[in-house]
Amino acid sequence: MGQAASTATVAANRRESLQVNRSINSTKTNRSTALVSPMVAGEDDDVLDPVNGDGGGGSGVVNSDYISDLPDECLAIVFQSLCPADRNQCSLVCRRWFYVEGQSRQRLSLNAKLDLLPVIPSLFDRFDSVTKLALKCDRRSVSIRDEALVIISERCPNLTRLKLRACRELTDAGMEAFAKNCKGLKKLSCGSCTFGSKGMNAVLDNCAALEELSVKRLRGIAETAVADPIGPGVAAASLKTICLKELYNGQCFGSLILGAKNLKTLKLFRCSGDWDTLFTLMAERVRSMIVEVHFERLQISDIGLQAISNCSNLEILHLVKTPECTDMGLVAIAERCKLLRKLHIDGWKANRIGDVGLIAVAKFCPNLQELVLIGVNPTKASLEMLAANCPNLERLALCASDTVGDPEISCIAAKCLALKKLCIKSCPVTDQGMEALANGCPNLVKVKVKKCKGVTVEGGDWLRRSRGSVAVNLDTVEAELQDASDGGAQDNGIEFPPMPTTANIASRSTVRSSSFKQRLGLLSGRNIVASTLRRWSSGGSTSARHG
């Protein structure tokens, strides 16, 4: 009987021990849950008694979650420092974070398909502080129509930036209604849209604060042989940047260009028609404040360049595949635009720009910092002048030149003392040129050599060993043949970037977007030298922002 009592006592002790362990485990679980949740305190945590001024134990110690005590304004600042993916994750934590994240988001990108219309009210109930909006539709889908754009403009009256891509269902009426509701717009970028001159004029007549206008493949102005003139409107007084790309009737923007008295940047890419007349009128009527000019595949001759030379504040000039421009036009630019810092010339191997024009640049433009020559044949004479008279020359690219060989590279190495970055492509340079670089250019940071048949892998390795602090990017013919035999999916040694996924709601960083476009441009048949120099300049203090 005593043995039975002892057995019962042991069993009771075991049951009591199990209950204690379960209680301890339950307490640990509750505390760990409290640590995970940003909003809820654990049951065992001390909470301040609003009546007695202390916790349940009277100690006055508070062990609550600090994030919950942050004001909404501070929490919004934290969210603004996060990347879009992290912001999206944070919005799922709790209702408060969902609300604060939506109210503080200023940049929004939407998939602008037709089925976006029903969800627009709920979207902008949540994102009611948006000032920068992108509406993008793919080519195979039906885009939003005027009704959707009008509702968006009513929900976002403080919109300052709008980007439209392939919104082919928008008409002049929709753009006019939008412009009347969003008069504070500062930047408009539209591509592959079908509205015409009336819609564009509505924006220019209502948006007095407009500073940047970018138009690409605007189908509506190409429907008639002579499009209605666009501009100037009230926006002409505030416009600082105009960028026109692939326009059939691009000259209908002439009134706007002439009327933009404070224009700083003018970019014209692949726009048909004779542009000399417009630039001549600009020189006669306007005292231009233009600082940056980009011309690509444009019908412009020395007459147009002489007119542009009246822009005495010009600092950046890009002449890409403009075969009617010669040394005469470049001399006119050099003589009158003495503040020139960046010069890019793609001569298209027309041999119409050479030593004469470059020597004029060396004589009259001592502030030159960046020079890109593609399909141009400079000799040692012009390179010596540039090295001697342009002490601030830091970035130099020589591409597809038949006259740039080892003597020219030796001249650069000996006399370009400030040079930091050098790019050589498809030039008759050999390992002797690499040896000269190893002994010159004391400030050199990066060298890129591509498709130079005379430069071997051994020459590149020797340069790396000799100048350990210099980043050498060598792409020889041997390496290309090896890549081809391996069957790798690469083009010129550059990997294709992954295709981005599309979502109905995406907030994208401008820096990431511009970086992706640069990489994409590198792979889309554009010249690698121009893309390389853009990346180089973007990291320096002399970079100019491109809208």
DORO-321333 format. One record per residue: x, y, z of N, C-alpha, C in turn; residue in three letters. Coordinates in steps of 0.1 Angstrom, whole numbers, plus 5000, padded with zeros to 4 digits. Each point is the difference from the previous one (the first is absolute). Layout:
XYZXYZXYZALA;...
***
This chain:
500849885000499250125000500950125000MET;501150005008500950115000500650034986GLY;500349884993500550024986499050064991GLN;498749985001499050064992500050155002ALA;500150045014499950145003501250074994ALA;501249945000501250064994499850024985SER;499549904994499750014985499150114997THR;499050025007499050114998500750145002ALA;500950005010500750135003500950044988THR;500749904995500950024988499250054988VAL;498949944998499150044988499550145002ALA;499650045012499650135002501150104998ALA;501249975004501150094998500350024985ASN;499949894993500250014985499050094993ARG;498749995005499050084994500250155003ARG;500450035012500350135004501250064992GLU;501049924998501250044992499650034986SER;499249924994499550024986499250134999LEU;499250035010499250124999500950125001GLN;501050005009501050115001500750034987VAL;500549884994500750024987499150064989ASN;498749955000499150064990499850155002ARG;499950045013499850145003501250084995SER;501249955003501250074996500150024985ILE;499749894993500150004985498950104994ASN;498950005007498950094995500550155002SER;500650035011500550135003501150044990THR;500949914997501050034990499450034986LYS;499049924997499450024986499350145000THR;499350045010499450135001501050114998ASN;501149985008501050114999500650014986ARG;500349894994500650004986499050064991SER;498749975001499050064991500050155002THR;500150055013500050145002501250074994ALA;501249934999501150064994499950024985LEU;499349904994499850004985499050114996VAL;498950015008499050104996500450145003SER;499950104991500450135003498950085008PRO;498849945001498950085006499549955013MET;500349875003499349945012501149975011VAL;499750035012500949975011499749875006ALA;501049935006499749875006499250015013GLY;499449895004499250005012500850035012GLU;501349955001500850025011500850135000ASP;499950084989500750124999499350105009ASP;500850095006499550115008499450114991ASP;498850045003499450114992499750115010VAL;500250124995499850125008498650025004LEU;499750015013498650035004499750144998ASP;499050044992499750144998499550075012PRO;499549925010499450075012501150025011VAL;500749885003501050015010501450044995ASN;500150014987501350044995501149895000GLY;499649885003501049895000499449884995ASP;500849894999499449874996499449935011GLY;499649884998499349925010500849985012GLY;501349994999500949985012500350135007GLY;499650124995500350125006501450054998GLY;500749944991501450044998500150114990SER;499050034992500150114990500849964988GLY;500449884998500949964989499049964989VAL;500350054988499249974988500849914990VAL;499549894996500749914991499249984987ASN;499450114995499249984988500850024987SER;499449974988500650014988500250154995ASP;501350034998500350144997499550054986TYR;499949914990499650044987498550045000ILE;499249945009498650045002499950155005SER;501150055007499950135005500450114990ASP;500649954988500450104990498850074994LEU;500150134998498950074992500049954986PRO;498850024994499949954986501050074991ASP;500350135003500950074991501449945000GLU;500549965012501349935001500049864993CYS;498949935002499949874994500050014984LEU;499450114995500050034986501450024995ALA;500850085008501450024996500849884999ILE;499749905009500749875000499749934987VAL;498750004997499549934988500650064987PHE;500250135000500650064988501449974998GLN;500749955010501449964998500149854995SER;498949934999500049864996499949994985LEU;500449884995499849974986498549964998CYS;499550004987498649974998499649875006PRO;500849894998499649875005499950005015ALA;500950075007499950005015498850085004ASP;499750114993498850085003498749914999ARG;499949924989498949924998499849905012ASN;501249945004499949915011499650065013GLN;500550125003499650085012498550035000CYS;499550024989498550044999499149885005SER;500649885000499249895004500149965015LEU;500850085007500249965014498850025009VAL;499350124998498850035008499350114993CYS;498850035005499150104994500750145000ARG;500650035011500650135001501150024990ARG;500949904999501150014990499450004986TRP;499049934997499350004987499550144997PHE;499450065010499550144998501150104998TYR;501050005009501150104999500849984987VAL;500349884996500849974988499250064988GLU;498749984999499350044989499950164999GLY;499850065012499950145001501350074997GLN;501149945002501350064998500749974987SER;499449924992500649964987499750114990ARG;501150054994499950114990500249964986GLN;500649884998500349954987499349874997ARG;499349994989499249894997500149964985LEU;500149884997500049954986498949904998SER;499150024990498849914999500049944986LEU;499649884999499849934987498750054995ASN;500150094989498850084996499249924990ALA;499649895003499049924991498650055002LYS;499149964991498750055001499349965013LEU;500349885005499349965013500550075012ASP;500950104999500450085011498850095005LEU;499150044991499050105003499249975013LEU;499549885002499249975012500750025013PRO;501349985001500750005012500750135003VAL;499950104991500650135002499550075013ILE;498750015003499650065012500749945013PRO;499949875001500649945012501550015000SER;500750004989501450024999500450135006LEU;499350114995500450135004499450055013PHE;499149915006499650025014501149975009ASP;500849894996501149965008501250094997ARG;500350024987501250084996499550144996PHE;499750085010499450134997501150115001ASP;501349975001501050105000500949994988SER;499649924990500949984989500250134992VAL;501350034997500450114992500749964987THR;500549885000500749954988499349874995LYS;499550004988499249894996500449954986LEU;500149874998500449944987498849914996ALA;499550024988498949914995500649934987LEU;500249875001500749934990499149884995LYS;499949994987499249894995500849934989CYS;499949865000500849934990499350014986ASP;500749984990499550024986498949914996ARG;499949885007498949914996498850015008ARG;499950105009498850025008499350134997SER;498850015003499250124998500350095013VAL;500350124997500450095011498850075007SER;500250075010499050085006499550114991ILE;498850045002499450114992499950135007ARG;499350104994500050135006499350005014ASP;499049925001499350005013500949965012GLU;500949914998500949965010501050115003ALA;500550074990500950105002499450125007LEU;498750034997499350115007499949975015VAL;499549885003499949965014501350015007ILE;501149964994501350015007500450145002ILE;499750094990500350145002499250065011SER;498849965002499250055011500449955013GLU;500549885001500549945013501450055003ARG;500850044990501450055002500250144995CYS;499450105006500150144995501450055002PRO;500849945009501450055003501049934992ASN;499649934989501049934992501050094994LEU;501349965001501050094994500749934988THR;500049865000500649934989499149894995ARG;499949994987499249904993500749944989LEU;500049874999500749924989498949914994LYS;499850024987499049924993500849914989LEU;499849875001500649914990499049914994ARG;499950014987499149924991498550015005ALA;499650125005498650025003499350054987CYS;499749904991499650044987498550044999ARG;499249975011498650045000499750145005GLU;501150075005499850135005499850104988LEU;499150105001499850094989500350145005THR;499850104991500350145003499050045011ASP;498849965000499050045011500549955013ALA;500549885002500549955012501250085005GLY;500950034991501250085005499650145004MET;499050064993499550135004499450005014GLU;499149905003499450005013501149975011ALA;501049924997501149975009500750135003PHE;500450084990500850125001499350105009ALA;498650014999499350105008499949965014LYS;500149875003500049965014501349995007ASN;501149994992501449985005500850124995CYS;499750125005500750114995501450025006LYS;500349925010501450015006501049914994GLY;499649934989500949904993501350074996LEU;501149935004501450054997500749924989LYS;499649874999500749924990499049914993LYS;500050004987499249914992500849924990LEU;499949875001500749914990499049914994SER;499950004987499049914993500749944988CYS;499749874999500549924989499049904994GLY;500049994987499149914993498550035004SER;499650125001498650045002499450054987CYS;498750025000499450034987499250145001THR;500150075011499350135000500950104991PHE;499550114997500750094990500350135005GLY;500150104991500450145004499150065010SER;498749984999499150065009500249965014LYS;500249875002500349955014501350065005GLY;501050004992501350065004499950155003MET;499250074992499850145002499250035013ASN;499149915003499250015012500950005013ALA;501049914999501049995012500850135000VAL;500550054989500850125000499350125004LEU;498650004997499250125003499650005015ASP;500049895007499549995013501049985011ASN;501149944996501049965010501250105000CYS;499850115007501050115000501349965007ALA;500049905008501249965007500849894993ALA;499649964988500749894992501550044998LEU;500949915004501450024998500649904990GLU;499549884999500649904991498949944992GLU;500349994987499149944990500749904992LEU;499649875000500649904992499049934992SER;500150004986499049944991500749914991VAL;499549874999500549904991498949934993LYS;500150004987499049934991498650045004ARG;499750134999498750045002499249994987LEU;499249904999499349964988499050104995ARG;499450085009499050094996500450114991GLY;501350045001500450114992500549964986ILE;500049874998500649954987498849964990ALA;498850025004498949964992499850104988GLU;500450125001499850094989501450044995THR;500050054988501350044993500650125008ALA;499250105004500450115007499350015013VAL;500749975011499350005013499850145006ALA;499050015008499850135007501250045008ASP;500450135001501150045008499749975015PRO;501149965007499949985014500750105008ILE;499350075009500650105009499950144994GLY;500650095007500749995013499249985012PRO;498950075002499249985012500650065012GLY;499350005011500550065013501249925005VAL;500149874996501149925005501450044994ALA;500050074989501350044994500950085009ALA;499450075009500850085009500849925010ALA;499549885004500649925010500849884994SER;499849974988500649884994501550015000LEU;500749895005501450005000500649894992LYS;499249894997500549894992498949964991THR;500549984987499149954989500749884994ILE;499449894999500649884994499049944990CYS;500350004987499149944990500749884993LEU;499349894999500649884995499049944989LYS;500649974989499349924989498650064997GLU;500050134996498850074997500050034985LEU;498949964993500050034986499850154997TYR;499250065008499850154998500550075013ASN;501249975003500650065012500150154999GLY;500150054988500250154999498850085004GLN;498949935002498850075005500250055015CYS;501149955006500450055013500850134999PHE;500250054988500950114998499650135008GLY;498750025000499550125008500349995015SER;499949875005500349985014501550025003LEU;500949954991501450015002500450154999ILE;499550074990500350154999499450085012LEU;498949965005499450075011500549975014GLY;500849895001500549965013501250095004ALA;499850115006501150095003501149955010LYS;499549915009500949955010500549864997ASN;499949964988500449864996501549975003LEU;500349905007501349965003500549884992LYS;499149904997500449884994499149974988THR;500649984988499249964988500649874995LEU;499149904999500449874994499149964989LYS;500649984988499249964988500649874995LEU;499249895000500549874995499149954989PHE;500649984989499349934988498750074997ARG;500050134999498850084996500250054986CYS;499149964991500150034985499950154998SER;500550044988499850144996501350085001GLY;500150114993501150095000500050105012ASP;500949995009500050085013500850124999TRP;500850034990500850114999499250135001ASP;498950014994499150125000499650035014THR;499649905007499550035014501250065009LEU;501149944998501250055009500450144995PHE;499950034987500350134996499150105006THR;498749975000499050095006500350015015LEU;500449905006500350005015501150105002MET;501050004992501250095001499650144998ALA;499050034991499650134997499150065010GLU;499149925006498950055009500349995014ARG;500849905004500149965014501450015005VAL;500250065012501349995006500049885009ARG;500549894994499849875006500849985012SER;499449935010500749965012500449855000MET;500049944988500249854999501449965005ILE;500049905008501249955006500449864994VAL;499049924996500249874995499249974987GLU;500749944990499449974987500349864996VAL;499049924996500249874995499449994986HIS;500749974990499449974987500449864995PHE;499149924997500349864995499149974987GLU;500749974990499449974987499050114996ARG;500550125000499250114997500550074988LEU;499150054992500450084988500450145004GLN;501350025003500550125004501450024994ILE;500350124995501350024993500850105008SER;501150054994500850115006499250125003ASP;499050034992499150125002499449995014ILE;499449885003499449985013501050015011GLY;501249954998501050005011500550155002LEU;500150074989500450155002498950075008GLN;498849964997498950075008500149965015ALA;500249875002500249955014501150065007ILE;501150044992501150065007499750145007SER;498950054997499550125007499749975015ASN;499949885003499749965014501350005007CYS;500550115005501350025006500149925013SER;498949965006500149935013500049844997ASN;500149964988500049864997501249935007LEU;499649895007501049925007500149854995GLU;498949954995499949864996499550004985ILE;500749934991499649994986500249854996LEU;498949944995500049874994499650014985HIS;500949964991499749994986500149854996LEU;498949934999500049864997499449984986VAL;500949954991499549964987499350124993LYS;500650114999499550124993501050024989THR;500049934988501050004990500250144993PRO;499050095001500250134993500850105009GLU;500349965012500850095009501549974997CYS;500850114998501449994996500850085010THR;501350004997501050085008499650145002ASP;499450064989499650145000499050035011MET;499049915002499050025010500649985014GLY;500949905001500649985013500950125004LEU;500750064991500950115002499150125005VAL;498850024994499150115005499649975014ALA;499749885003499649975014501250035010ILE;501249954996501150025009500350145002ALA;500050084990500450145001499050085009GLU;498849965001499050095007499449935013ARG;500249875001499549935012501249955008CYS;500650105007501349975006499949935014LYS;498749985004499849935013499749854998LEU;500349954988499749864996500749915009LEU;499349905007500649905009500049864994ARG;498949974993499849864995499750014985LYS;500749934992499949994986499949864995LEU;498949964994499949864995499750024985HIS;500849934992499950014985500049854995ILE;498949974993500049874992500050044985ASP;501250004994500150044986499449914990GLY;499649885004499449914991501049964988TRP;501350025003501149974990499850084987LYS;499450125002499850094988501350084997ALA;500950005010501350084999499750154997ASN;499050055006499750144998500450095012ARG;500349935011500550065012501349945004ILE;501150085001501349945003500950095008GLY;501250014996501050085007499750155001ASP;499450054989499850155000499050045011VAL;498949925000499050035011500549985014GLY;500749895001500549965014501150105005LEU;500850054991501050105003499450125005ILE;498950044993499250125005499449985014ALA;499549885002499549975014501250015010VAL;501249954996501150015010500450145002ALA;499950094990500450145001499150085009LYS;498749984998499050095006499249945012PHE;500149875003499249945010500949945011CYS;500650085008501049945010499349935011PRO;498750015002499249935010499649864997ASN;500449954988499549874995500449895010LEU;499149925004500249905010499749864994GLN;499249994990499649874994499950014985GLU;500749914993500050004986499849864995LEU;498949984991499749874994500150024985VAL;500849924994500150014985499849864994LEU;498949994992499649874994500050024985ILE;500749924993500050014985500750134996GLY;500850065008500850124997501549965000VAL;500850064991501449964999500950115004ASN;500250025013501050105005501449954998PRO;500950094999501449964999500850055012THR;501349985000500850045012500050155001LYS;499850074989500050155001498950055009ALA;498849964997498850045008500049955014SER;500549885002500049945013501050075009LEU;501250044994500950085008499550135004GLU;499350074991499450135003498949985012MET;499249904999499049985010500749975014LEU;501149924999500749975013500650125006ALA;500650094991500750115005499150115005ALA;498850024993499250125003498749975009ASN;499849875002498849965008500549925012CYS;500550085010500649935012499049925008PRO;498750034998499049935008499449884993ASN;500549954989499549894993500149875008LEU;498949955005500049885009499549884993GLU;499150014990499449884994500150014985ARG;500649904994500250004986499749864994LEU;499250014989499649874993500450024985ALA;500749904994500350004986499649874994LEU;499150014991499349884995499950004984CYS;500349894994499949984986500850104992ALA;501250035005500950094993501149934994SER;500350044987501149934993501350065002ASP;500050125007501350075002500550005014THR;499349945009500449995014500849875002VAL;501350015000500849885002500950025012GLY;501149935001500950005011500650145002ASP;500450084989500650135002499050095007PRO;498749994996499050095006499749975014GLU;500049875003499849955014501250055009ILE;501249994994501250045007499950155003SER;499550084991499950145002499050035011CYS;498949935000499050025011500649965013ILE;500749895001500649955012501050105006ALA;500850074991501050095004499550145004ALA;498950044994499650145001498650025007LYS;499149905000498750025007500249975015CYS;500550095007500349975014498849995009LEU;498950064997498850005008499149884996ALA;500349934990499149894995499849905010LEU;498749975003499649895009499549884994LYS;499250024989499349894994500250004984LYS;500449894995500349994986499349884994LEU;499450024988499349894993500550004986CYS;500549884995500549994987499249884993ILE;499450024989499349904993500350004985LYS;500349884995500149984985501050104994SER;501250015007501150084995501249924998CYS;500950044991501249924997501150025011PRO;499649965012500950015012500649865003VAL;501350005004500649875004500450005014THR;500849905004500549995014500950115003ASP;500750064990500850115002499350125006GLN;498850024995499150115006499749975015GLY;499749875003499849975014501250035009MET;501249974994501250035007500250155003GLU;499650084990500150145002499050055011ALA;498849945001499150035010500549965014LEU;500749905000500649955013500950105006ALA;500750084991501050095005499550155000ASN;498850024996499550145000498650025007GLY;499450124997498750035006500049965015CYS;500650085009500249975014498749995007PRO;498950074995498750005008499149894994ASN;500449924991499249904994499349915010LEU;498749984998499249915009499549884993VAL;499650024987499349894993500450014985LYS;500249884994500349994986499149894995VAL;499350034989499249904993500549994985LYS;500449884997500549974986499149894994VAL;499450034988499149914994500249994985LYS;500149884995500149974985501250074994LYS;501150015007501350044995500849884997CYS;500149964987500649884996501549985005LYS;500750115001501449995003500349995015GLY;498950015008500249995015499749865004VAL;501049935006499849865004499649995015THR;499749885004499749985014501250035009VAL;501249964994501250025008500350155002GLU;499750084990500250145001499150065011GLY;498749965000499150045011500549965013GLY;500449875002500549965013501250075004ASP;500950044991501250075003499650145006TRP;499050064993499650135005499449995014LEU;499249905003499449985013501149995010ARG;501149924997501049985010500850135002ARG;500250074989500850125002499350115007SER;498750014998499250115006498949935008ARG;500349955012499149935008498850085004GLY;500150135001498850085005499150034988SER;500349974988499250034988499249884997VAL;498650024998499149904996500149984985ALA;500549884995500249984986498949904995VAL;499150054991499049924994500449974985ASN;500449884998500649964987499149904993LEU;499550044988499249914992500749984987ASP;500849894999500849984988499249924990THR;500649994987499449924990500049855004VAL;501149965006500249865005498949975009GLU;499750095010498949975010498749994993ALA;499750084990498750004993499949864992GLU;501049964994500049874993499749895010LEU;500650005011499849905011498650005004GLN;499450125002498650015005499149944989ASP;500350034987499249954989500049855000ALA;501249945002500149854999499349945012SER;500050075012499349945011498550014999ASP;499550084990498550024998499350075011GLY;500850095008499450075011499050104995GLY;498950035008499050104996500550145004ALA;501150044994500550135003500350084987GLN;499950135001500350094989501150095004ASP;501249994994501150085003500449995015ASN;499949885005500449975014499150065010GLY;498850044997499150065010498849915001ILE;499749975013498849915002498750084998GLU;499049934995498750064999499450015014PHE;499450125003499450015013498749935000PRO;499549955012498749935000498950104997PRO;499049944993498850094997499250035012MET;499650135002499350035012498549955000PRO;499549965011498649965001499150125002THR;498849994994499150115001498949965011THR;499650115007499049985010499050124999ALA;498849985005499050115000500550125007ASN;500749975011500550125008501449975003ILE;500950104996501449995002500650145002ALA;500750025011500750125002501449984997SER;500550074990501449974995500950125003ARG;501249975004501050115002500550064987SER;500150134999500550064988501449964997THR;500949995010501349954998500149874994VAL;499249905006500049864994499550004986ARG;498950084997499450014987501150044990SER;500650125003501050054991501249914998SER;500449935011501149904999499649894990SER;498749955001499649894992499950044985PHE;499650134998499950044986501450014994LYS;501050055008501350014995500549864996GLN;499849905009500449864996499349954988ARG;498750034999499249964988500550064988LEU;500350135001500650074988501349954996GLY;500849945009501249944997499949884991LEU;498849935002499849884993499150014988LEU;499550124997499050014989500650054987SER;501349994999500750044987500650135001GLY;499850085011500650135001501549985003ARG;500750104997501549995002500449995015ASN;500849905002500449985014500850115006ILE;500750084992500850115005499150105006VAL;499050044993499150115006499449965013ALA;499649875001499449965012501049995012SER;501249964996501150005010500350135006THR;500150104991500350145004498850065008LEU;498849964997498950055008500149955014ARG;500349875002500249955014501150075007ARG;501150024992501250065007499650145005TRP;499350084991499750145004499050015011SER;499149905001498950005010500649995014SER;501249945001500649985013500950125004GLY;500250094991500950125003499250125003GLY;500750105004499450135005499550084988SER;500449974988499750084988498849954992THR;499349905006498949944992498950094998SER;499349984989498850084997498849915000ALA;499050035007498849915000499350014987ARG;499549884996499349984987498549975004HIS;499150084996498649985003499349904992GLY;
***
